[in-house]
Amino acid sequence: MSETVKHTPHRDDIGAKTGMWLFLFTELLLFGGLILIYAVFRINYNHEFHEAASHLSVKIGVVNTIVLITSSLTIVISLAKMQRGNVSGSSDYLWITMGLGFLFLMNKLVEWTAKFQHGLYPGSEHMHELPKGESLFYSLYYSLTGLHALHIIIGLGIMIYILKQMSAEKIVPNNYVKLENAALYWHLVDIIWIILLPLFYLTN
């Protein structure tokens, strides 16, 4: 009489975490290279960088920093609740994290819109009339903050996927590595913004 063997899905949590850390390292290299370029140009055009930065809203930059730091806290709470078996609470705090991410993007959109209305965007006639250092500042500003905003959007997409996995009971208290990796990614996004804040908003 043969016995039916029940196979459980293969899990490699250590491999998944290692893969995420390697991915985050490549992201740091990407932003690190761009920040190095910023540093070189800032040394050569220090006065122009200060002048250009004076036209950015420090208030919006600081508010967005507070928003992202708060979102880091809420995703940590989401993960903690999942670890303690509170799936519903974990889902709630993940929704709050997403809401804060959308708030960040809305603030950034308001800021970019104001700059566009003043002709301060790559390729504009006004940009070509600016001193080279100021033009470089705004080009780096749009490149780095735009790339960061793209990472925010990707992070929001990941959280939507995580919420669907929770609803399907594929992310549960004894299997939450995907949520853990999503939290790691979101922390990276927050750290990068904390680095960008003084480079662009607090340099004037």
Secondary structure as GFF3:
##gff-version 3
##sequence-region A 1 204
A	DSSP	alpha_helix	13	44	.	.	.	ID=ss1
A	DSSP	alpha_helix	46	53	.	.	.	ID=ss2
A	DSSP	alpha_helix	58	83	.	.	.	ID=ss3
A	DSSP	alpha_helix	87	117	.	.	.	ID=ss4
A	DSSP	alpha_helix	125	129	.	.	.	ID=ss5
A	DSSP	alpha_helix	132	167	.	.	.	ID=ss6
A	DSSP	alpha_helix	177	196	.	.	.	ID=ss7
A	DSSP	pi_helix	197	201	.	.	.	ID=ss8
###
